[in-house]
Amino acid sequence: MIRIVGLEKSFKKLEVLKGVHFEIKPGTITAIIGPNGSGKSTIIKTILGLVKPDKGEIFVKEQKLNGGSSYKKAIGYMPQSARFPENLKLDELIGMIKDLRHNPADCDEELFTQFELEKEFLKPVRTLSGGTRQKVNAYIAFMFNPDILILDEPTAGLDPISSSFLKDKILQEKENGKTIILTSHIMSELEELSEKIVFLLDGKICFEGSADLLRINTGEDKLERSIAQIMKGHA
């Protein structure tokens, strides 16, 4: 579904990605993790076409990315912190987004209902709490039934009930054949959701495989300690 070959990216003298290779199979959940500055966000932005790599290739559904934007219709993106027009009411914001997609009839409204967003529908976006904005962020990512979902720290700022709703939705969409990429600093979330971990350090992949394999390789029982072990070894 997504194939990354020899990806390199520098910002002036700072090398962010140093020849990254990996593949994400259809219908799987892959977690891209690593400390701040490891290159996670840059990989996501290159897949989304927001950053142009210096070298390397990206294929989405076997289509090589070369500056076109048609492939983006297949992607739902949930940024870690979404920015919405503050002057709009929530119903106007959602209406505008649907208009941009020509008002498809098959929008996925499940999260809208579960998050009870109808209670916020007539409120200006600027008055919404951080948790409510995150709910709107999640709802919009899933709204158009994309084949690929990219979720950056998806449960950050959510209460436990809403977080459970969202994690159930992620697993449900995986069962429906969707391909999902997520980032998270919450180790229990990674263990609960991801089938594959791509662990980045200093712009390179230092581990690729399941959480179970990572624990076996490091001899640790907990994922958090396994990751700390790799980081200590790298240091």
N, C-alpha and C positions, 0 to 999 in steps of 0.2 A: 504493500500500500504506500509506504514512504521509504525511500532509500536515500541515504546521505553518503556521498563518496568524496573523501579527501577534502573536507571543508576547512578552509583557512580564512581567518578574518583578523585584521589588525586595525586599531584605532590610533593613528599616528604611530608611536613607537611601542604601543601596548599590544602584544599578541594575545588575542582573546581565544581564538580557536586555532589549533595546531594539527591539522590533518585528521579531522574527525570522520570516522566511518561507522555507520550502523544502519540496521534495517528494522522497520516496524511492520509486522505482519498484519494483514486484515483481521478485524474482529478480536483484537487484543488490547490490553491496557498496559502501557509502558510508562514508567516513571523516570523522568530525567531529573537527577538530583546532584547535589554538590554544594559546597560552601559558596557564599557570595563572591562573585567575580570569577567563578569557574567556567562560565560560558553558557549556562542554561538559557538565559534570556536571549542571548545572541542567536542560539540555534533556533529557538521558537520564532524569533523575528525574521530569520532568513527563510524559514518555511512559509511564513505569512507574506513574504515579499517586502517586508519593511526595512530589511538590511540586505545589501548586496554583498555576497562573499567575495573575497579577493581571489580565491581559487576553490575548485571543487564543484560538485554537481549535486542537485537535489531533484529527485523524481517523486512525483505524487501521482498515484494510479498509473505508473509507467510513463507519465508525461513529464519530460524534462522542463524544469522551470527556466524560462528565458526572458522574463520581463512581462509576460502576459498575465492576465488576472482572472481568466475564466474559471480556473481551478478553484478559486477562493469560494465559489458558491457551494462547494462540497465541504467547507470547513466552518465549524462553529467555534468561536474563540471567546474564552472567558478570561480577561486579564486579571491580574491580582487586584488592581484598583481601577475600576472603570470610571471614566469621566463622561458625564451626561450634560446636555444643555440645561443650565440651572433655571432658566426662565420658563421652561415648559412644565406642564402638569404631567403626571405619570401617564395618563391616558393619551395625551398628545405625543409623548415620547414614543410609546409603543405603536401608536397609529402611524407616526412618521417612519419608524423602522419597517413596519409592514408595507407601507406605501413604496419604500425603496426596493422592496422585493416583489412589487406588483400584487400585493395582497393575496398570497397563495391560500387555497382553501384548506390545506391540510396542516396548519400550524399545530405544533405540540403545545397544548395548554396545561399539561399535567402539573408542572411546577408552579404555574400561576395560581392554580387552585390550591395545591398543597401549602404554598407559602402565604395563602390568603391575601394576595396582592390587591384583590378587589377593594379591600378596606383602605388602601392607599391611593386608589385610582385617580381621585380628583385633587390630590395634594401636589403642590409644586415640588419638583425634584429637589430644590435647594433645602426643603424642610425634612427630607427623608433621613432617617438615621443611617449610620454606616452599615448596620446589619441588613436593613431593608434595601439599601443600594446593592449590597452583595447578592441578595435574593433576585433583584431585577437583573443584575449582571448574569446570574446563572440561567434565569428564565430565557433571556435573549439568546444565550449561547445555544440552547437546545431547541429554540422556537421553530426553526425551519428544517428540522429533521436532517441535519448534515450527516454525511457518511464519516466524517472525521471531526473529532472534538479535541480541542487543545485547551486545557484547563490549568491555569496558573494559580496555585494555592487556593483551590476552589472553596474550601470550608472556612477560610480565614474570616473571622468576624461574625460567623453564624452561631446561633444558639444551638444547644445539643439536639433539639428536635429537628430544626431545619437542616442541620448538618447530616443527621440520619436520613432525612428525606433525600438530600442531594446524593449521598453515597449510594443509597438504594437505586436512585435514578441512573447513576453512572454504571452500576453493575447490570441493571436492566438493559441499558443501551448496548452494553458489551454483548449480552445474550442475543440482542437483536442484530448483531453483526457489525456494530459500529467500531471504528478504530479510535482509540482514545490515548492521548498523551497528557500526562499531568505532572505537575511539580508540587512538592509539599515538603515542609520541614517537620511534619508530624509523623513520627515513625510508625505509630499504630495504624495510621491512615494508609501508609505505603504498604504495610503488611496485609491490610484488609482488602485493598483494591488492586494492587499491581501484580501482574504476572511476570513482568520483566523489569529489571532496574538497569539504567544506564547511568553510571556514576562518573561524574566529571571532576577532574582536579587540574587546575592550571591549564585549561583549554584542551586537555587530552582525556580520553576514556581510560579509566584505570580499572573498571569492572563493568562487565555486561553479562547479565544472567538473572536467575530468580533470587528472591530473598533467601530461600533455603540454601542455595548454592553459596551465596555470600557468607552465610553463617558457618557452613561447613568449611569453606576456605580459610576463615579466620579463627575457627575453633571457639566462637562465641555463641551464646544462647540467644542474645537479643540483637535485633537489627541495629539499634543505635550504637551498641558497643562494637559491632562488626565494622560499621562505618568509621567509628573513631579509631579502630585498629588500623584500617587502611590509611587514614589521614596521618597517623603517627608514623607508620612505615614510610610514607611518602616524604614526610618532613625529615 
